[in-house]
Amino acid sequence: MLGAFPALLIGLSFGLGKIVRDCSLTCNIGFKLSPLAILAVGLASLPVSSITLRSAGRMGYKRWQTLSLGAIAASFFLFWAATFLVLKLTPQTAPSDVSGRLWTFPLGAIYLCFFVWIGALGAALKPNIKSTIYRLFPPHQQAKALAVTTAAVILGGLIGAWTAGRVAPAVMRYFGVRYELARDSLILMMGLLMLLCIPAVRLIARVNRESDRAYSPTPAVDDPDTAAPALDRLTLRNGIRIVMGESKLKRMASLIVATGVAESIILYLFYWLVSEQVPATAGRTLFFSDFYIWLNAWTLVFLVFGSNRLINRFGLFLALAALPFALFLGTAYLLYHSAVAAMYVVRIIYSSFEQSLYGQGLDRMMLDIDPSQEPIARPLLHGLAIRVGRGGGALLVLLLALGAGISFSHLTIVLMILLLIWLGIALSLKGYLHRSSPMAPPLHQLRATE
Protein backbone atom coordinates (compact mmCIF):
# COMPACT_ATOMS: atom_id res chain seq x y z
CA MET A 1 0.00 0.00 0.00
CA LEU A 2 3.01 2.30 0.31
CA GLY A 3 3.06 3.12 -3.40
CA ALA A 4 -0.67 3.96 -3.35
CA PHE A 5 -0.43 6.82 -0.83
CA PRO A 6 1.08 9.49 -3.14
CA ALA A 7 -1.34 8.30 -5.84
CA LEU A 8 -4.20 8.98 -3.40
CA LEU A 9 -2.86 12.49 -2.72
CA ILE A 10 -2.44 13.24 -6.42
CA GLY A 11 -5.94 11.93 -7.16
CA LEU A 12 -7.34 14.11 -4.37
CA SER A 13 -5.49 17.17 -5.68
CA PHE A 14 -6.67 16.71 -9.24
CA GLY A 15 -10.17 15.83 -8.06
CA LEU A 16 -10.32 19.41 -6.75
CA GLY A 17 -8.59 20.80 -9.83
CA LYS A 18 -11.01 19.27 -12.33
CA ILE A 19 -13.87 21.19 -10.71
CA VAL A 20 -12.01 24.50 -11.12
CA ARG A 21 -10.90 23.56 -14.63
CA ASP A 22 -14.36 22.68 -15.92
CA CYS A 23 -16.19 25.47 -14.11
CA SER A 24 -13.78 28.19 -15.21
CA LEU A 25 -13.83 26.94 -18.80
CA THR A 26 -17.62 26.96 -19.10
CA CYS A 27 -18.29 29.99 -16.85
CA ASN A 28 -15.35 32.34 -17.47
CA ILE A 29 -13.97 31.38 -20.89
CA GLY A 30 -16.69 29.71 -22.95
CA PHE A 31 -16.97 26.14 -24.22
CA LYS A 32 -16.26 27.18 -27.83
CA LEU A 33 -12.65 27.80 -26.87
CA SER A 34 -12.28 24.32 -25.34
CA PRO A 35 -10.84 22.80 -28.55
CA LEU A 36 -8.07 25.41 -28.49
CA ALA A 37 -7.39 24.58 -24.85
CA ILE A 38 -7.31 20.82 -25.52
CA LEU A 39 -5.04 21.34 -28.53
CA ALA A 40 -2.74 23.45 -26.38
CA VAL A 41 -2.62 20.59 -23.84
CA GLY A 42 -1.36 18.26 -26.55
CA LEU A 43 1.29 20.74 -27.67
CA ALA A 44 2.39 21.50 -24.11
CA SER A 45 2.68 17.77 -23.37
CA LEU A 46 5.55 17.43 -25.87
CA PRO A 47 8.06 19.60 -23.95
CA VAL A 48 6.75 18.29 -20.61
CA SER A 49 7.38 14.68 -21.72
CA SER A 50 10.80 15.59 -23.07
CA ILE A 51 11.80 17.37 -19.85
CA THR A 52 10.48 14.45 -17.79
CA LEU A 53 12.55 11.89 -19.70
CA ARG A 54 15.76 13.90 -19.63
CA SER A 55 15.47 15.16 -16.05
CA ALA A 56 14.56 11.79 -14.57
CA GLY A 57 17.64 10.30 -16.20
CA ARG A 58 20.02 13.07 -15.20
CA MET A 59 18.81 13.72 -11.65
CA GLY A 60 17.85 10.23 -10.56
CA TYR A 61 14.43 9.07 -9.40
CA LYS A 62 14.31 10.52 -5.89
CA ARG A 63 15.68 13.97 -6.73
CA TRP A 64 13.49 14.34 -9.82
CA GLN A 65 10.33 13.29 -8.00
CA THR A 66 11.00 15.70 -5.14
CA LEU A 67 11.87 18.68 -7.35
CA SER A 68 9.04 18.09 -9.82
CA LEU A 69 6.39 17.78 -7.08
CA GLY A 70 7.70 20.94 -5.43
CA ALA A 71 7.61 22.82 -8.74
CA ILE A 72 4.05 21.64 -9.45
CA ALA A 73 2.91 22.74 -5.99
CA ALA A 74 4.57 26.15 -6.52
CA SER A 75 2.77 26.52 -9.86
CA PHE A 76 -0.60 25.96 -8.17
CA PHE A 77 0.20 28.61 -5.57
CA LEU A 78 1.11 31.03 -8.40
CA PHE A 79 -2.16 30.36 -10.24
CA TRP A 80 -4.15 30.95 -7.05
CA ALA A 81 -2.25 34.18 -6.32
CA ALA A 82 -2.79 35.41 -9.90
CA THR A 83 -6.55 34.78 -9.89
CA PHE A 84 -6.87 36.21 -6.38
CA LEU A 85 -5.19 39.50 -7.36
CA VAL A 86 -7.15 39.87 -10.60
CA LEU A 87 -10.47 39.09 -8.93
CA LYS A 88 -9.78 41.61 -6.19
CA LEU A 89 -9.11 44.28 -8.81
CA THR A 90 -12.07 43.54 -11.10
CA PRO A 91 -15.77 44.06 -10.42
CA GLN A 92 -18.12 41.13 -9.94
CA THR A 93 -19.85 41.13 -13.31
CA ALA A 94 -20.45 37.48 -14.21
CA PRO A 95 -21.89 37.55 -17.74
CA SER A 96 -24.75 35.42 -18.95
CA ASP A 97 -22.96 34.41 -22.16
CA VAL A 98 -19.22 33.93 -22.50
CA SER A 99 -19.28 31.68 -25.56
CA GLY A 100 -16.19 32.00 -27.69
CA ARG A 101 -14.47 34.86 -25.90
CA LEU A 102 -12.28 35.51 -22.90
CA TRP A 103 -14.25 37.30 -20.22
CA THR A 104 -12.17 40.00 -18.52
CA PHE A 105 -9.05 39.17 -20.52
CA PRO A 106 -6.44 38.72 -17.73
CA LEU A 107 -8.70 36.39 -15.73
CA GLY A 108 -9.79 34.36 -18.74
CA ALA A 109 -6.18 33.99 -19.90
CA ILE A 110 -5.12 32.73 -16.45
CA TYR A 111 -7.92 30.17 -16.38
CA LEU A 112 -7.04 29.04 -19.90
CA CYS A 113 -3.40 28.57 -18.85
CA PHE A 114 -4.56 26.64 -15.79
CA PHE A 115 -6.64 24.31 -17.99
CA VAL A 116 -3.63 23.65 -20.24
CA TRP A 117 -1.25 23.19 -17.31
CA ILE A 118 -3.52 20.68 -15.56
CA GLY A 119 -3.77 18.62 -18.75
CA ALA A 120 -0.05 18.74 -19.55
CA LEU A 121 0.91 17.69 -16.03
CA GLY A 122 -0.59 14.29 -16.71
CA ALA A 123 2.24 13.68 -19.18
CA ALA A 124 4.65 13.83 -16.22
CA LEU A 125 2.61 12.64 -13.21
CA LYS A 126 1.03 9.50 -14.65
CA PRO A 127 4.34 8.02 -15.89
CA ASN A 128 5.93 8.93 -12.55
CA ILE A 129 3.21 7.11 -10.62
CA LYS A 130 3.58 4.06 -12.86
CA SER A 131 7.37 4.25 -12.59
CA THR A 132 7.06 4.08 -8.82
CA ILE A 133 5.22 0.78 -9.22
CA TYR A 134 7.71 -0.65 -11.72
CA ARG A 135 10.60 0.22 -9.42
CA LEU A 136 9.06 -0.57 -6.07
CA PHE A 137 7.53 -3.98 -6.80
CA PRO A 138 8.96 -7.18 -8.31
CA PRO A 139 7.49 -8.23 -11.69
CA HIS A 140 5.10 -10.84 -10.29
CA GLN A 141 3.40 -8.19 -8.08
CA GLN A 142 3.20 -5.33 -10.57
CA ALA A 143 -0.26 -6.15 -11.99
CA LYS A 144 -1.69 -6.14 -8.47
CA ALA A 145 0.15 -2.95 -7.50
CA LEU A 146 -1.01 -1.13 -10.64
CA ALA A 147 -4.63 -1.99 -9.85
CA VAL A 148 -4.29 -0.83 -6.24
CA THR A 149 -2.62 2.42 -7.33
CA THR A 150 -5.32 3.12 -9.91
CA ALA A 151 -7.95 2.56 -7.23
CA ALA A 152 -6.10 5.02 -4.97
CA VAL A 153 -6.16 7.72 -7.68
CA ILE A 154 -9.88 7.19 -8.27
CA LEU A 155 -10.64 7.21 -4.54
CA GLY A 156 -8.70 10.47 -4.24
CA GLY A 157 -10.73 11.92 -7.10
CA LEU A 158 -13.96 10.85 -5.41
CA ILE A 159 -12.97 12.49 -2.13
CA GLY A 160 -11.77 15.59 -3.99
CA ALA A 161 -15.05 15.97 -5.89
CA TRP A 162 -17.10 15.55 -2.71
CA THR A 163 -14.90 18.11 -0.92
CA ALA A 164 -15.07 20.62 -3.75
CA GLY A 165 -18.86 20.56 -3.79
CA ARG A 166 -18.93 21.57 -0.13
CA VAL A 167 -15.91 23.83 0.31
CA ALA A 168 -16.79 26.44 -2.33
CA PRO A 169 -20.41 27.03 -1.13
CA ALA A 170 -19.22 27.08 2.50
CA VAL A 171 -16.56 29.71 1.75
CA MET A 172 -19.17 31.84 -0.04
CA ARG A 173 -21.66 31.47 2.81
CA TYR A 174 -19.37 32.04 5.79
CA PHE A 175 -16.90 34.56 4.34
CA GLY A 176 -19.20 36.40 1.94
CA VAL A 177 -16.72 36.25 -0.95
CA ARG A 178 -17.61 36.15 -4.62
CA TYR A 179 -18.08 32.86 -6.43
CA GLU A 180 -14.73 32.76 -8.25
CA LEU A 181 -12.73 33.46 -5.09
CA ALA A 182 -14.51 30.66 -3.25
CA ARG A 183 -14.02 28.22 -6.11
CA ASP A 184 -10.35 29.14 -6.63
CA SER A 185 -9.56 28.35 -2.99
CA LEU A 186 -9.50 24.77 -4.26
CA ILE A 187 -6.32 25.62 -6.22
CA LEU A 188 -4.62 26.53 -2.94
CA MET A 189 -5.64 23.16 -1.50
CA MET A 190 -4.17 21.45 -4.58
CA GLY A 191 -0.76 22.99 -3.90
CA LEU A 192 -0.80 21.88 -0.28
CA LEU A 193 -1.67 18.31 -1.26
CA MET A 194 1.16 18.18 -3.79
CA LEU A 195 3.59 19.28 -1.08
CA LEU A 196 2.39 16.41 1.11
CA CYS A 197 3.43 14.02 -1.67
CA ILE A 198 7.12 14.91 -1.22
CA PRO A 199 7.74 13.17 2.15
CA ALA A 200 5.74 10.16 0.89
CA VAL A 201 7.89 9.93 -2.24
CA ARG A 202 11.10 10.23 -0.23
CA LEU A 203 9.98 7.34 1.96
CA ILE A 204 9.14 5.30 -1.13
CA ALA A 205 12.57 6.06 -2.60
CA ARG A 206 14.21 4.64 0.53
CA VAL A 207 12.18 1.43 0.28
CA ASN A 208 12.71 1.41 -3.47
CA ARG A 209 16.49 1.31 -3.09
CA GLU A 210 16.26 -1.93 -1.15
CA SER A 211 13.74 -3.36 -3.64
CA ASP A 212 16.02 -2.63 -6.59
CA ARG A 213 18.95 -4.33 -4.88
CA ALA A 214 16.81 -7.36 -4.16
CA TYR A 215 15.06 -7.77 -7.51
CA SER A 216 17.00 -6.02 -10.26
CA PRO A 217 19.70 -8.01 -12.11
CA THR A 218 21.49 -4.71 -12.83
CA PRO A 219 21.07 -2.58 -9.72
CA ALA A 220 23.65 -0.02 -10.83
CA VAL A 221 21.49 0.90 -13.82
CA ASP A 222 18.20 0.98 -11.94
CA ASP A 223 19.47 2.74 -8.81
CA PRO A 224 16.79 5.42 -8.29
CA ASP A 225 19.21 7.94 -6.79
CA THR A 226 21.81 7.95 -9.58
CA ALA A 227 21.72 9.05 -13.19
CA ALA A 228 21.12 6.42 -15.84
CA PRO A 229 24.29 5.70 -17.84
CA ALA A 230 22.68 5.84 -21.30
CA LEU A 231 21.39 9.42 -21.04
CA ASP A 232 21.55 9.92 -24.79
CA ARG A 233 18.77 7.31 -25.20
CA LEU A 234 16.35 9.06 -22.85
CA THR A 235 15.10 11.58 -25.39
CA LEU A 236 11.72 12.16 -26.94
CA ARG A 237 13.05 11.48 -30.45
CA ASN A 238 14.52 8.11 -29.50
CA GLY A 239 11.33 7.19 -27.66
CA ILE A 240 9.19 7.89 -30.72
CA ARG A 241 11.64 5.94 -32.90
CA ILE A 242 11.47 2.91 -30.60
CA VAL A 243 7.68 2.96 -30.41
CA MET A 244 7.22 3.38 -34.17
CA GLY A 245 9.84 0.73 -34.94
CA GLU A 246 7.99 -2.19 -33.33
CA SER A 247 4.60 -3.36 -34.58
CA LYS A 248 3.08 -4.09 -31.18
CA LEU A 249 4.16 -0.79 -29.63
CA LYS A 250 3.01 1.12 -32.70
CA ARG A 251 -0.46 -0.44 -32.54
CA MET A 252 -0.67 0.23 -28.82
CA ALA A 253 0.25 3.87 -29.47
CA SER A 254 -2.39 4.05 -32.23
CA LEU A 255 -5.00 2.65 -29.86
CA ILE A 256 -4.14 5.24 -27.20
CA VAL A 257 -4.11 8.08 -29.74
CA ALA A 258 -7.56 6.99 -30.98
CA THR A 259 -8.70 7.07 -27.35
CA GLY A 260 -7.53 10.67 -27.05
CA VAL A 261 -9.24 11.77 -30.28
CA ALA A 262 -12.58 10.33 -29.15
CA GLU A 263 -12.13 11.81 -25.67
CA SER A 264 -11.66 15.34 -27.05
CA ILE A 265 -14.86 15.16 -29.05
CA ILE A 266 -16.81 13.68 -26.12
CA LEU A 267 -15.46 16.41 -23.85
CA TYR A 268 -16.44 19.16 -26.30
CA LEU A 269 -19.97 17.76 -26.69
CA PHE A 270 -20.23 17.55 -22.89
CA TYR A 271 -19.15 21.17 -22.40
CA TRP A 272 -21.54 22.20 -25.20
CA LEU A 273 -24.60 20.68 -23.50
CA VAL A 274 -23.57 21.80 -20.00
CA SER A 275 -23.13 25.41 -21.19
CA GLU A 276 -26.59 25.39 -22.76
CA GLN A 277 -28.56 23.44 -20.16
CA VAL A 278 -26.92 23.97 -16.71
CA PRO A 279 -27.05 27.33 -14.87
CA ALA A 280 -23.73 29.12 -14.52
CA THR A 281 -21.74 30.13 -11.39
CA ALA A 282 -22.42 28.17 -8.17
CA GLY A 283 -24.99 25.87 -9.77
CA ARG A 284 -22.40 24.68 -12.25
CA THR A 285 -19.86 24.01 -9.50
CA LEU A 286 -22.35 21.73 -7.76
CA PHE A 287 -23.17 20.07 -11.08
CA PHE A 288 -19.53 19.21 -11.79
CA SER A 289 -19.01 18.14 -8.20
CA ASP A 290 -21.94 15.70 -8.35
CA PHE A 291 -20.81 14.52 -11.77
CA TYR A 292 -17.29 13.63 -10.61
CA ILE A 293 -18.64 11.99 -7.46
CA TRP A 294 -20.78 9.64 -9.55
CA LEU A 295 -18.03 9.13 -12.10
CA ASN A 296 -15.38 8.19 -9.55
CA ALA A 297 -17.80 6.11 -7.47
CA TRP A 298 -18.85 3.96 -10.44
CA THR A 299 -15.23 3.66 -11.57
CA LEU A 300 -14.04 2.57 -8.13
CA VAL A 301 -16.82 -0.01 -7.72
CA PHE A 302 -16.15 -1.42 -11.17
CA LEU A 303 -12.39 -1.52 -10.61
CA VAL A 304 -12.64 -3.18 -7.19
CA PHE A 305 -15.29 -5.79 -7.98
CA GLY A 306 -15.31 -6.25 -11.73
CA SER A 307 -12.41 -5.33 -13.99
CA ASN A 308 -9.77 -7.88 -12.92
CA ARG A 309 -12.35 -10.66 -12.74
CA LEU A 310 -13.59 -9.85 -16.25
CA ILE A 311 -10.06 -9.63 -17.67
CA ASN A 312 -9.06 -12.95 -16.09
CA ARG A 313 -12.26 -14.58 -17.31
CA PHE A 314 -12.49 -13.21 -20.86
CA GLY A 315 -8.96 -11.93 -21.56
CA LEU A 316 -7.48 -8.60 -22.56
CA PHE A 317 -9.43 -8.46 -25.82
CA LEU A 318 -12.63 -7.69 -23.88
CA ALA A 319 -10.81 -5.01 -21.88
CA LEU A 320 -9.62 -3.18 -25.00
CA ALA A 321 -12.72 -3.60 -27.19
CA ALA A 322 -15.51 -3.08 -24.62
CA LEU A 323 -14.93 0.67 -24.23
CA PRO A 324 -15.29 1.76 -27.89
CA PHE A 325 -18.21 -0.66 -28.33
CA ALA A 326 -20.07 0.65 -25.27
CA LEU A 327 -19.38 4.25 -26.30
CA PHE A 328 -20.75 3.56 -29.77
CA LEU A 329 -24.05 2.36 -28.29
CA GLY A 330 -24.19 5.30 -25.88
CA THR A 331 -23.41 7.82 -28.61
CA ALA A 332 -26.10 6.31 -30.86
CA TYR A 333 -28.63 7.03 -28.10
CA LEU A 334 -27.20 10.54 -27.66
CA LEU A 335 -27.84 11.17 -31.34
CA TYR A 336 -31.59 10.85 -30.75
CA HIS A 337 -31.74 12.40 -27.28
CA SER A 338 -29.35 15.36 -27.09
CA ALA A 339 -29.81 16.12 -23.40
CA VAL A 340 -27.16 16.74 -20.78
CA ALA A 341 -28.40 13.68 -18.85
CA ALA A 342 -27.61 11.40 -21.81
CA MET A 343 -24.18 13.03 -22.22
CA TYR A 344 -23.70 12.59 -18.47
CA VAL A 345 -24.09 8.82 -18.89
CA VAL A 346 -21.79 8.69 -21.94
CA ARG A 347 -19.00 10.44 -20.05
CA ILE A 348 -19.42 8.15 -17.04
CA ILE A 349 -19.21 5.14 -19.37
CA TYR A 350 -16.04 6.51 -20.93
CA SER A 351 -14.24 7.52 -17.75
CA SER A 352 -15.22 4.48 -15.66
CA PHE A 353 -14.18 2.02 -18.39
CA GLU A 354 -11.07 3.99 -19.34
CA GLN A 355 -9.73 4.00 -15.78
CA SER A 356 -10.78 0.48 -14.84
CA LEU A 357 -11.34 -2.22 -17.48
CA TYR A 358 -9.66 -0.51 -20.44
CA GLY A 359 -6.89 1.06 -18.35
CA GLN A 360 -6.09 -2.21 -16.57
CA GLY A 361 -5.93 -3.98 -19.93
CA LEU A 362 -3.40 -1.47 -21.25
CA ASP A 363 -1.36 -1.72 -18.05
CA ARG A 364 -1.15 -5.49 -18.39
CA MET A 365 -0.03 -5.20 -22.01
CA MET A 366 2.71 -2.79 -20.95
CA LEU A 367 3.99 -5.24 -18.36
CA ASP A 368 5.17 -7.35 -21.32
CA ILE A 369 7.27 -4.58 -22.89
CA ASP A 370 10.94 -5.48 -23.42
CA PRO A 371 12.87 -4.34 -20.29
CA SER A 372 15.44 -2.58 -22.51
CA GLN A 373 12.65 -0.43 -24.00
CA GLU A 374 10.69 0.11 -20.79
CA PRO A 375 12.38 3.29 -19.43
CA ILE A 376 11.59 5.24 -22.58
CA ALA A 377 8.56 3.49 -24.15
CA ARG A 378 6.30 3.38 -21.11
CA PRO A 379 6.45 7.13 -20.31
CA LEU A 380 5.50 7.93 -23.90
CA LEU A 381 2.62 5.46 -23.97
CA HIS A 382 1.38 6.40 -20.50
CA GLY A 383 1.73 10.16 -20.78
CA LEU A 384 2.29 11.53 -24.28
CA ALA A 385 0.28 9.33 -26.68
CA ILE A 386 -3.10 10.12 -25.10
CA ARG A 387 -2.36 13.85 -25.23
CA VAL A 388 -1.34 13.69 -28.87
CA GLY A 389 -4.71 12.07 -29.54
CA ARG A 390 -6.52 14.73 -27.54
CA GLY A 391 -4.73 17.43 -29.51
CA GLY A 392 -5.69 15.77 -32.79
CA GLY A 393 -9.29 15.49 -31.64
CA ALA A 394 -9.30 19.15 -30.63
CA LEU A 395 -7.96 20.15 -34.04
CA LEU A 396 -10.72 18.10 -35.68
CA VAL A 397 -13.33 19.88 -33.54
CA LEU A 398 -11.85 23.25 -34.50
CA LEU A 399 -12.13 22.41 -38.17
CA LEU A 400 -15.63 20.94 -38.00
CA ALA A 401 -17.46 22.74 -35.19
CA LEU A 402 -15.89 26.19 -35.35
CA GLY A 403 -14.59 26.26 -38.92
CA ALA A 404 -17.38 24.51 -40.83
CA GLY A 405 -20.09 25.24 -38.24
CA ILE A 406 -21.16 21.60 -37.98
CA SER A 407 -24.21 20.88 -35.83
CA PHE A 408 -24.28 18.88 -32.60
CA SER A 409 -25.90 15.87 -34.26
CA HIS A 410 -23.45 15.83 -37.17
CA LEU A 411 -20.49 16.02 -34.79
CA THR A 412 -22.03 13.09 -32.91
CA ILE A 413 -22.04 11.08 -36.16
CA VAL A 414 -18.36 11.92 -36.67
CA LEU A 415 -17.70 10.60 -33.17
CA MET A 416 -19.48 7.33 -33.99
CA ILE A 417 -17.27 6.85 -37.06
CA LEU A 418 -14.15 7.45 -34.97
CA LEU A 419 -15.37 4.93 -32.40
CA LEU A 420 -15.59 2.30 -35.14
CA ILE A 421 -11.99 3.10 -36.17
CA TRP A 422 -10.92 2.80 -32.53
CA LEU A 423 -12.68 -0.57 -32.28
CA GLY A 424 -10.88 -1.72 -35.44
CA ILE A 425 -7.48 -0.86 -33.92
CA ALA A 426 -8.42 -2.86 -30.81
CA LEU A 427 -9.31 -5.81 -33.05
CA SER A 428 -5.93 -5.57 -34.77
CA LEU A 429 -4.18 -6.13 -31.41
CA LYS A 430 -5.88 -9.47 -30.83
CA GLY A 431 -2.88 -11.44 -32.14
CA TYR A 432 -0.59 -9.91 -29.51
CA LEU A 433 -2.80 -10.42 -26.48
CA HIS A 434 -1.93 -14.04 -25.75
CA ARG A 435 1.58 -12.90 -24.84
CA SER A 436 0.43 -10.00 -22.67
CA SER A 437 -2.05 -11.31 -20.11
CA PRO A 438 -0.48 -11.57 -16.63
CA MET A 439 -3.18 -12.86 -14.31
CA ALA A 440 -4.38 -11.09 -11.17
CA PRO A 441 -7.18 -11.84 -8.69
CA PRO A 442 -10.08 -9.38 -8.21
CA LEU A 443 -8.93 -6.22 -6.48
CA HIS A 444 -11.13 -6.73 -3.40
CA GLN A 445 -9.29 -10.01 -2.77
CA LEU A 446 -5.80 -8.51 -2.95
CA ARG A 447 -3.80 -8.08 0.19
CA ALA A 448 -1.73 -4.95 0.67
CA THR A 449 1.80 -5.28 -0.68
CA GLU A 450 4.45 -4.44 1.85
N, C-alpha and C positions, 0 to 999 in steps of 0.2 A: 504493500500500500504506500510505501515511501514515495515512489515515483508518481503516484496519483495526486499528492497534495498540491504541488505547484500547478498541476493541470486544473485542479478544482479552483484555485485562486485566479488563474487566467480565465477560466470559464465564467467565474463570478464577475470579474472585471469587464469582460466583453459582453456579458449579459446586461450590465448597466449601459455599456457603450452603444449597444444596438438600439436601445430605446432613444437615446439622444440622436444617434445617426439618422434613424428613420423619421423621427419627429421633426428634426431640423430640416431635413430634405423636403418633406411634404409641407411643412408649415412656413419655413423661412426662405426656402430656395425655389421650390416648385418641382413637381415630378417630371416635367418635360426636360429638365436639365439632368435627370438621373442617368441617361445613357452617357453623357459627357463625363459624369463622375465615375461611372463604372469603367469606362474606357481609360480614364486617368489612373484608376486602380491598377489595371493591367499594365500600363506603361510604367507606373511607379514600382511595380513588383520586380521589373527587370533589374534595376540597380540595387534594390533591396536584396534580391536573391544573390546577386553577384557579390555584394559586400558581405553577406552572411557566409558564403562559401569561403571567400578569401580570409575574412577575419577569424572564423572558427579554426581554420588551418594555421594561421600565424600566431594567434594568441593562445590556443589551447582551449579545451572545452570549458573549464571552470571560469577562467578569466573572461572569455567571450560571453558566457551566460550572464555573469555578474554585471559586466559593463553594458551589455545590450538591454537587460531588464532595467537597470538604472536610467539609461538614456530614454527608454520608452516611458517610464514613470515621469521623468522630467518633461517630456513632450506633452503629456496629459496635463501637467501643472501649467505649462505655458498656454495650452489651448484654453484652459479654464480662466487663467488670468486675462487673456486677450478678450474672450467673450464678456467677462465681468466688466472690464474697463469700457468696452464699446457700449454695452447695455446701460451702464451708469451714465453715459454721455448722450444717449439717444432717447427720444421720447417713446412711450409705450403706445405704438400705433400699429398693432397687428392687423394686417390687411386681410380682406376677405378672399382675395385672389392673388396668388403669387406665381401663377403658372408661367414658366419660361423666363423668369427674370430673377435677378438677385435683389431681394428686398434689403434696403439700407446697405449699400454695397459692402462696407467693411465687414459687417456681421455675416452677410451671406457668403462672402469669400472665405471667412474663417470656418464657417460650418462646412463649406464645400471641401476645404483642405482637411478638415477633421474626417469627413466621410472617406476621402481618398486615403488618408493615413491609416485609419482603422482597417480598411481593406488590404492595403499593402503590407501591414504588419503580419498578416497571416502567412505571407511568404517567408517570414523569418521564424515566427513563433511555432507554427505547426511542425515544421521540420525539427525544430529544437526539442519540442516535446517528444516527438517520435525518436529522435536521437538519444534522448535520455533513456528510453526503453531499450533501444538496441545496445546501449553501452552497459546499462545497469543489470540486465537480466541475461542469463544464458539462452541459447537458441531455443531449447525445448520449452521455455516459459514465456517466450516473447508474444505468442498469440494471445495467451491469457492476459499478460500485462497490457497489451494494446487495448484489449476490450475493457479492462478495468479503468485505464486512463481515459478512454473515450467516454465511459460512463461518468467519470469525475468531471470532465469538461461540461457534459450535458447537465449534470446536477448543479454545477456552478452557474450555468446559464439559467436554469430554472429558479434558483435562489435569487440571482441577480434581477431577473424579470419581476419576480414577486416583490423584491425590495424597491425596485424603481417605481412600481405602481403605487407605492405607499409613501415613499420619501418625498417625491416632488409635490403631491397635494398637501402633505403635512408641512413642508417648508412654506408653501404659499399661505396656508391657514394660520400657522403660528407666528410667522415672521412678517407676513404682509408684503412679500416681495412679488415682483411680476413673474409671469409664467416662465419665461426663458431663464431667469436667474435660478428659479427653483429647479428646473429641469437640468441645467448645466452644473448644479452641485454634484450630479452623478459623475461628471468628468473628474472632479476632485477625488471622489471615492475610488475611481479607477486607478489613479496614480498611487494612492495609498496601498491598494491591493497589489499592484505590481512591485512596489517596494518590499512587501511582505514575502514575495517570491524569492528574493535574493538569499536570505538565510536558509530557506528550504533547499535551494539549488546548491548552496555551498555544502550543506549536509549530504545531499545526494552525491556530489562530486567526491566527498571523502569515502562514502560507501562504494562508489563507482570504481575508485582506484583499486580497492581490494577485489572487486568483481572482475576487473580486467585482468589482474594478475592471476586470478584463479581459472578464468575461462578462455582467455585469448591466447592463441598459439604464438602471437607476435606482440607481446605487451608493450614493447618499445614504440611500436607504430600507433597503437590504440591508446596510449597513455593520455588521459583527458587533460592533463596539466602541461603538456609539452606540445610544441608545434609538430604537425605532420611533416615527414621528410620530403614527400613529393608535392611541394606547394605549387609547382607549376601545373599540376593536373587539376587542382581545385579552382577551376575557373568556369565561368558560365559557358564559354565557347566549347571547352572540352566536354562539359556535361551534356550540352545539346548534341555534340558529335557522337558521344557514346550512346545516348538514347536513340538517336536516329539511325545508328549503325546496326542495331539489333532488332530483329523483327518483333519479338515479344514486347520489348520496351517501347518500341515505336507504336504498336497497337494499344498498349496501355496508355501512353501519352495521348493518342488520338481519342481514346475513350474518355479520358479526364477532360480534354479540351472540349469535346462534345457536351460533356456535363456542364462546363462553364458557359457555353453558348446558350444552352437551354435555360440555365439559371438566370442569366441576364434578362432574357425575354420574360420569363415568369416574374422576376422582380419588377420589371417595368410595368407589366400588366397589373401587378398587385398595387404598386404605387398609384397607378392611374385610377383604379377603382376606389382605393382609400381616399384619394384627394377629392373625388367626386361625391362619395357617399358617406364619409365619416366627418363629423364636425372637427374643426381645427382646434388648436391650443390644447387645453387640459384634457378635453375629451379624446383627442387623438393620442395623448400620452397613455391614458388608461386603456385605449384600444390596443396599442402596441404591447403594453404590459401584459394584458390578458392573452393576446395572441402568442407571445413568446412563452408564457406559462404553459398554455396548452401544447404548444409545439415541443417544448423540452420535456414535458411530462409524458406525452405519447412516445417520444423518442427514447426516453429512459426506460419506460415499461417494455417497449419492444426490444431494446438492446438487452435488458436484464433477463427477460423471460422467453424471447423468441429468436433473435437473430442467429446466435451460435447453434441452437438446436436445428433451425432450418438449414443452415449451411452444412452442418454435419450430416443431416438427413438427405438433402437433395443436391449438395455440392455447390461449388462457387458459381456455376452457370446461373442458377436461380438468383444468387445474390447480385450478379451484374446485370441480368436481364429484367428482373422484376421492377426496378425503378422506372426505366423508360416506358415499359408496358403499362404500369399503373398510372403514370403521368399522362400517357396517351388517352386512356379511358377517362381520366379526370378532366383533361382539356377538352375532350369531345363534349362532355356535359357542360363545361363552361361556355362552349360555343353557343349553346342554346339557352343558357341561363346566366347572363353576364351580370351577376350580383357579387358584391364583396364577400358574401357568405360562401359562395361557390369557390371563389379565388382563395379564400381562407383555407378551405379544405385542400385545394391543390397544393398550396404552399406547405401545409402540414405534411401531406403525403411526400412531397419532395424532401423536405428537411429531415423528417423522421427516418425515411429510408436511406437518405444519403449519409447520415451520421451513424446508422446502425447496420442494417443488412448490407447495403451497397458499400459503405465505408469499410466494414469488417471484411468484406470480400476482397476489396483492393488491398487492404493491409496484409491479408494472408498471401495474396499474389506477390507482394513486395518482399515477403519473408524469404522467397525463393530466388531473389536477385543474387547474382554472382557477388561474393564478398569483395572482390577487387573493384567492382563497379558501385558498390553500396554507398560509400561516402559522398559520391557526387551525383549518382542517379536518383537516389531516394529524395534528397532535398528538392530536386527539380520536379519530380513527380508529385511529391506532397505539397509543395508550396507554389511553384511557378506555373505548372501546366494549367491548373484550374483558373488562374488569373489571366492567362493568355486567352483561354476560352471565354471568360467573362468579358474581356476587352473586345474580342471578336464579336460576341453577341451584342455588346453595346454599340459597336460600329454598325452592325446590321440594323439595330433599332433606329439609330440616327438616320440611316439612309431611307428606311421604310416609313417610320412613324413621323419623323420630323421633316425629312427631305421630300418624300413622295406623298405625305399626308395620309398614309394607310389607316383604315378604320380599326377599331378594336377587334372586331370579328375576323377581319382579314389577317391581322397580326396573329390571332389565335390559330388560324389555319397554317400560317408559316411555322408556328411552334410545333404543330402536330407533324408536319413534314420533317422537321429537325429531330423530333423524338423518334421517328422511324429510322432515320440515319443513325442515331445514337444506338438504337436497338440492333441495327445491322452490324455496327462495330463490336457490340457485345457478343453477337453470334460468331463473329470472326475469331474471337479469342477462345472459343470452345476447345480447340485442339491443344491449347497450352494449359488448360485447367487441371488435367490429371497430374501434372507435375507440381502444382502449386496449391495444395489443399491440406496444409497442416491442420490436424484435428484439435478441437478444444471443446470441453464440456460447456453446458449453458452457464451464463455468467453468474446466476444466483447460486450455482453449486461450487463456484470457485472459492478457494481459500485465499486469504491475503498472502502475497508473496513477501517474504522477509527481505 
